Amino acid sequence: MIVEQVSVFLENRAGRLLEVAKLLGKNNINIRALCVADTSDFGILRMIVSDTDKAISILKDANFSVAKTPVIAVKATDEPGGLAHTLSALLKAGLNVEYTYASLTREKDKAILIFKIENVEQAIDKLSQQNIEVLTEEEVKKI
């Protein structure tokens, strides 16, 4: 149930994110979830896309620095406390979150939480034991 995230290192200049979005759109790759973290010099675009390998190939061909990162995706209730419930389960399991971001779903009152955790396999096991719904990569790509 590991989900492959595409991480793109971007120079912090106007239009760079647009270049990525246009490249993916032109090649029929849909962005399912994303977040951008930046510093004064560069940014890191993290995203789940409909075709990971194709996206990486296209971006590398366009001279972007790209990496694939294992993350987990969890279905949560889209209500106050939904994130806290999942974070409590991770803390109870002794797992530290490196970063997280979210995406809405087409399913009413649900959200998808993406987590980068050092030990992804252990996180999947521990969350599943606590009845937290961990999604497969195919499920995430269909949102």
C-alpha positions as CSV (number, residue, x, y, z in Angstrom):
1,M,0.0,0.0,0.0
2,I,2.9,2.3,-0.6
3,V,2.1,5.2,-2.8
4,E,4.9,6.7,-5.0
5,Q,5.2,10.5,-4.7
6,V,6.9,12.5,-7.4
7,S,9.2,15.2,-5.9
8,V,10.4,18.0,-8.2
9,F,13.1,20.5,-7.2
10,L,12.2,23.9,-8.6
11,E,14.2,27.1,-8.8
12,N,12.3,29.7,-6.9
13,R,11.3,31.9,-9.9
14,A,8.1,32.9,-11.5
15,G,6.5,30.4,-13.9
16,R,8.5,27.3,-12.8
17,L,5.5,25.6,-11.3
18,L,3.5,26.5,-14.3
19,E,6.0,24.8,-16.6
20,V,5.5,21.5,-14.6
21,A,1.8,21.8,-14.7
22,K,1.8,22.5,-18.5
23,L,4.1,19.6,-19.2
24,L,2.0,17.1,-17.2
25,G,-1.3,18.4,-18.6
26,K,0.1,18.3,-22.2
27,N,1.0,14.6,-21.6
28,N,-2.4,13.7,-20.1
29,I,-1.1,13.3,-16.5
30,N,-3.4,14.3,-13.8
31,I,-2.2,15.7,-10.5
32,R,-4.2,14.0,-7.7
33,A,-2.6,15.7,-4.7
34,L,0.2,18.3,-4.3
35,C,2.1,20.6,-2.0
36,V,4.9,23.0,-2.4
37,A,7.5,23.9,0.2
38,D,9.9,26.7,-0.5
39,T,12.9,28.6,0.6
40,S,14.3,31.8,-0.8
41,D,16.3,29.9,-3.5
42,F,14.3,26.8,-4.4
43,G,11.1,24.9,-3.8
44,I,10.1,21.3,-3.6
45,L,6.9,20.3,-5.4
46,R,5.5,17.0,-4.0
47,M,2.7,15.4,-5.8
48,I,0.8,12.2,-6.5
49,V,0.0,11.9,-10.2
50,S,-2.0,9.5,-12.4
51,D,1.1,8.0,-14.0
52,T,4.2,8.3,-11.8
53,D,6.8,6.7,-14.2
54,K,5.6,8.7,-17.2
55,A,5.6,12.0,-15.2
56,I,9.2,11.3,-14.0
57,S,10.4,10.5,-17.5
58,I,8.8,13.6,-19.0
59,L,10.1,15.9,-16.2
60,K,13.6,14.5,-16.4
61,D,13.6,15.0,-20.2
62,A,12.7,18.6,-19.6
63,N,15.8,18.9,-17.3
64,F,13.9,19.0,-14.0
65,S,15.5,17.3,-11.0
66,V,13.0,14.6,-10.0
67,A,12.9,11.9,-7.3
68,K,10.4,9.2,-6.4
69,T,9.5,9.0,-2.7
70,P,7.4,6.3,-0.9
71,V,4.5,7.8,1.1
72,I,1.2,6.5,2.5
73,A,-2.3,7.7,1.8
74,V,-5.0,7.5,4.5
75,K,-8.7,8.1,4.1
76,A,-9.9,10.3,6.8
77,T,-13.2,11.9,7.8
78,D,-13.4,15.4,6.5
79,E,-14.6,17.0,9.7
80,P,-13.0,18.8,12.6
81,G,-10.6,16.4,14.3
82,G,-10.2,14.1,11.3
83,L,-6.5,14.9,11.0
84,A,-6.0,14.7,14.8
85,H,-7.5,11.2,14.9
86,T,-5.0,9.9,12.3
87,L,-2.1,11.8,14.0
88,S,-3.0,10.2,17.3
89,A,-2.9,6.8,15.8
90,L,0.6,7.5,14.4
91,L,1.8,8.8,17.8
92,K,0.3,5.8,19.6
93,A,2.3,3.6,17.2
94,G,5.5,5.6,17.9
95,L,5.7,6.9,14.3
96,N,7.0,10.4,13.5
97,V,5.5,12.3,10.6
98,E,8.2,14.0,8.4
99,Y,5.5,16.0,6.5
100,T,1.9,15.7,5.4
101,Y,-0.5,17.2,2.9
102,A,-4.1,16.5,1.9
103,S,-6.4,16.1,-1.0
104,L,-10.2,16.1,-1.3
105,T,-12.0,13.1,-2.7
106,R,-15.2,12.7,-4.7
107,E,-16.6,10.9,-1.8
108,K,-18.7,13.1,0.5
109,D,-17.2,14.0,3.9
110,K,-13.8,12.2,3.2
111,A,-10.3,13.5,2.6
112,I,-7.0,11.9,1.7
113,L,-4.1,12.5,3.9
114,I,-0.6,11.9,2.5
115,F,2.2,11.2,5.0
116,K,5.9,10.9,4.7
117,I,7.0,8.6,7.5
118,E,10.5,7.1,7.9
119,N,9.3,3.5,8.1
120,V,6.4,3.3,5.6
121,E,5.8,-0.4,6.0
122,Q,5.6,-0.2,9.7
123,A,3.2,2.8,9.5
124,I,0.9,0.9,7.1
125,D,0.8,-2.1,9.5
126,K,0.2,0.0,12.6
127,L,-2.5,2.2,11.1
128,S,-4.3,-0.8,9.7
129,Q,-4.2,-2.4,13.2
130,Q,-6.0,0.7,14.5
131,N,-8.7,0.5,11.8
132,I,-7.3,3.5,9.9
133,E,-8.0,3.0,6.2
134,V,-4.7,3.0,4.3
135,L,-5.2,3.4,0.5
136,T,-3.4,1.6,-2.3
137,E,-1.7,3.6,-5.0
138,E,-4.5,2.7,-7.5
139,E,-7.1,4.0,-5.1
140,V,-5.3,7.3,-4.7
141,K,-4.8,7.8,-8.4
142,K,-8.6,7.4,-8.9
143,I,-9.6,10.2,-6.6
